[in-house]
Amino acid sequence: MHMVHEMRRLRAEHAALATLSRFLMDIVAAPAPPRPTELAAVRGMFRDTLVRHLKCEDWVLYPRLKASGDRELTRLAGEFVHEMGHLADDFVAYDAHWGEPQVAADWPGFCRETEAVLDAIAMRMEREESELYPAAERLGEPLRHAAHG
């Protein structure tokens, strides 16, 4: 897939994750849990989108950028992996811990952990949008110009 199309898809996934995150934040702002099916539906959509997105970034985008030959891009991708590469594992642990019985037994704890995990994901997405993605798109520019030149 061409870098431009890949970046467009990653940005669209960020938008979807931001929307689903707002839904989850609205749910955990409530004093009591919603119907389990409502929470499960939103969590499931968020989980599926996030896992697909992180796999693409962590297994494809970051390694490609690290191997780009561009010193600054290699450094930036390595920095992101070092600082945020654990996010997928952290989310999997959070998601596995908070099954329906655990949520019902400790709603305030679930809310705190959900807010923390969503904040970490939001921070990663903001940094990717402001730093990493623009750098990745610059890498793709010479390739596009060469192909059309």
C-alpha positions in Angstrom: 0.0 0.0 0.0 1.3 3.4 -0.8 2.4 5.6 2.1 -0.2 8.3 1.3 -3.1 5.8 1.3 -1.7 4.1 4.4 -1.5 7.4 6.3 -5.0 8.4 5.3 -6.3 5.1 6.7 -4.3 5.5 9.9 -5.7 9.0 10.4 -9.3 7.7 9.7 -8.7 5.1 12.4 -7.5 7.8 14.8 -10.8 9.7 14.2 -12.8 6.5 14.8 -10.8 5.8 18.0 -11.4 9.4 19.2 -15.1 9.0 18.7 -15.3 5.6 20.4 -13.1 7.0 23.2 -15.6 9.8 23.8 -18.4 7.3 24.0 -16.5 5.3 26.6 -15.6 8.4 28.6 -19.3 9.4 28.6 -20.1 5.9 29.9 -17.5 6.0 32.7 -18.6 9.5 33.8 -21.9 7.9 35.0 -22.2 7.1 38.7 -23.3 3.5 37.9 -22.5 1.0 35.2 -24.8 1.0 32.1 -26.4 -2.2 30.8 -23.6 -4.8 30.3 -24.6 -5.2 26.6 -24.2 -1.4 26.0 -20.7 -1.3 27.6 -19.7 -4.5 25.8 -20.7 -3.1 22.4 -18.7 0.1 22.8 -15.7 -1.7 24.3 -15.8 -4.3 21.5 -15.8 -1.7 18.8 -13.0 0.3 20.5 -11.0 -2.9 21.0 -11.3 -4.1 17.4 -10.4 -0.8 16.0 -7.5 -0.2 18.3 -6.0 -3.7 17.9 -6.2 -3.5 14.1 -4.7 0.0 14.2 -1.8 -0.8 16.6 -0.9 -3.9 14.6 -0.6 -1.8 11.5 1.5 0.8 13.3 3.7 -1.5 15.5 4.2 -4.3 12.9 4.3 -2.3 9.7 4.6 1.5 9.9 7.2 1.8 12.7 9.5 -0.9 11.3 9.2 0.7 7.8 10.1 4.1 9.2 13.0 2.7 11.3 14.4 1.1 8.1 13.8 4.1 5.9 17.4 5.2 5.8 16.3 8.7 6.9 18.3 9.4 10.1 15.6 11.7 11.7 12.7 9.4 10.8 14.6 6.4 12.2 15.3 8.3 15.4 11.7 9.5 15.7 10.2 6.0 15.1 12.6 4.5 17.6 11.6 7.1 20.2 7.9 6.3 19.6 8.5 2.6 19.9 10.5 3.1 23.1 8.0 5.5 24.7 4.8 4.0 23.6 5.5 0.5 22.2 4.0 -1.1 25.3 0.6 0.4 24.8 -0.8 -2.6 23.0 0.2 -4.9 25.8 -1.1 -2.5 28.4 -4.4 -2.4 26.7 -4.7 -6.1 26.3 -4.0 -6.5 30.1 -6.5 -3.8 31.0 -9.2 -5.4 28.7 -8.5 -8.9 30.0 -8.8 -7.8 33.6 -12.1 -5.9 33.3 -14.6 -8.6 32.4 -18.3 -8.0 33.1 -18.1 -9.4 36.7 -15.1 -7.2 37.6 -16.8 -4.1 36.2 -19.9 -4.8 38.2 -17.9 -5.4 41.4 -15.7 -2.3 41.1 -17.3 0.3 38.9 -15.1 3.2 40.3 -11.9 1.2 39.7 -13.0 0.3 36.1 -13.7 4.0 35.5 -10.3 5.1 36.7 -8.4 2.5 34.7 -10.5 3.2 31.6 -9.8 6.9 31.8 -6.1 6.2 32.3 -5.8 3.9 29.3 -7.9 6.2 27.1 -5.7 9.1 28.1 -2.5 7.2 27.2 -4.0 6.2 23.8 -5.1 9.8 23.1 -1.6 11.1 24.0 -0.1 8.6 21.5 -2.5 9.6 18.8 -1.9 13.3 19.3 1.9 12.8 19.1 1.6 10.6 16.0 -0.6 13.2 14.3 1.7 16.1 15.2 5.1 14.5 14.8 5.3 11.0 13.3 2.7 11.1 10.6 3.9 14.4 9.0 7.5 13.0 9.0 6.2 9.7 7.4 4.3 11.6 4.8 7.5 13.6 3.9 9.3 10.3 3.4 6.6 9.3 0.8 6.8 12.6 -1.1 10.1 11.9 -3.0 8.6 8.5 -4.0 5.5 10.1 -5.4 7.5 12.8 -7.3 9.8 10.2 -8.7 6.8 8.0 -9.8 5.2 11.0 -11.6 8.3 12.7 -12.8 
